[in-house]
Amino acid sequence: MQDDRHLTSAPPPERPARATYDDATTRVCQAYPNVIADGALTNVVY
């Protein structure tokens, strides 16, 4: 999941920070559905 770091970097001015966080979360959920289901990412610091 090291490759996902760029998803949570500072967002462009036209995009709110929350949208970037949600986009990254959505992509991680799509990429690792069983990890999310296990709750293993609960304590991940984005």
BELQUI-V503229 format. One line per field, one symbol per residue. ss: DSSP state (2 for helix, 1 for strand, 0 for the rest). phi: phi as a letter, one per 20 degrees, with the letter a starting at -180 (. if undefined). psi: psi as a letter, one per 20 degrees, with the letter a starting at -180 (. if undefined). A space follows every 10 residues. Layout:
ss=???
phi=???
psi=???
This chain:
ss=0222222200 0000002222 2222222222 2022222200 000000
phi=.ffegffdfg fggedfffff ffffffffff ecffffffmf egdfee
psi=jhiihihjrp qqhipqhhgg gggggghghh hmghgghijh jhjpo.
